[in-house]
Amino acid sequence: MNVNKEELHGYYCEECEDWTYIENLEYPSNVHCAHCGFQSVAINSNDFKKIMWAEAQEKALKGAAE
């Protein structure tokens, strides 16, 4: 299966200066670099915005259900 980089979540590692791409983010705050294993990688800003939007939607749905 071919996947475009735009469809993946991108993380940049300052330790080895390379990108790690992940298809499915289950634990967005616990990502390790695929190249050197460094844990403190920085998420792509567009992906961060998507995660924050999804969290806000989830909170809004929970608030409406209560």
VMD Tcl script that draws the C-alpha trace (Angstrom):
set ca {
  {0.00 0.00 0.00}
  {1.37 3.42 -0.98}
  {0.80 6.32 1.40}
  {1.69 9.97 0.81}
  {3.69 11.85 3.43}
  {0.81 14.33 3.59}
  {-1.44 11.54 4.90}
  {0.98 10.74 7.75}
  {1.76 12.52 11.01}
  {5.24 14.04 10.90}
  {7.65 14.37 13.81}
  {11.05 16.06 13.60}
  {14.00 14.86 15.68}
  {16.52 17.56 16.59}
  {18.95 14.89 17.82}
  {19.55 13.27 14.41}
  {17.88 16.00 12.30}
  {15.52 13.63 10.50}
  {11.75 13.14 10.21}
  {9.66 10.24 11.49}
  {6.26 9.66 9.88}
  {3.45 7.76 11.57}
  {0.23 6.59 9.98}
  {-1.88 6.22 13.13}
  {-1.32 8.30 16.28}
  {-2.48 6.37 19.33}
  {-0.13 8.08 21.80}
  {0.87 11.46 20.24}
  {2.91 12.57 23.26}
  {4.96 9.36 23.41}
  {6.69 9.16 20.03}
  {10.29 8.08 19.56}
  {12.47 8.85 16.56}
  {12.51 5.90 14.16}
  {16.15 6.63 13.32}
  {17.92 7.18 16.66}
  {15.29 6.33 19.32}
  {15.26 9.84 20.84}
  {11.95 10.42 22.65}
  {11.58 14.20 22.61}
  {10.60 14.66 18.97}
  {8.61 17.70 17.83}
  {5.26 17.18 16.12}
  {4.48 18.91 12.83}
  {2.41 22.06 13.58}
  {-0.43 21.04 11.24}
  {-0.69 17.66 12.96}
  {-0.70 19.37 16.36}
  {-3.60 21.57 15.23}
  {-5.53 18.46 14.11}
  {-5.00 16.80 17.50}
  {-6.08 19.93 19.41}
  {-9.19 20.25 17.19}
  {-10.11 16.59 17.76}
  {-9.68 16.98 21.54}
  {-11.90 20.08 21.52}
  {-14.57 18.21 19.53}
  {-14.44 15.31 21.97}
  {-14.83 17.66 24.96}
  {-17.75 19.43 23.27}
  {-19.51 16.11 22.62}
  {-19.01 15.00 26.23}
  {-20.34 18.35 27.47}
  {-23.43 18.10 25.26}
  {-24.13 14.54 26.46}
  {-24.11 15.54 30.14}
}
mol new
graphics top color blue
foreach p $ca { graphics top sphere $p radius 0.5 }
foreach p [lrange $ca 0 end-1] q [lrange $ca 1 end] { graphics top cylinder $p $q radius 0.2 }
display resetview
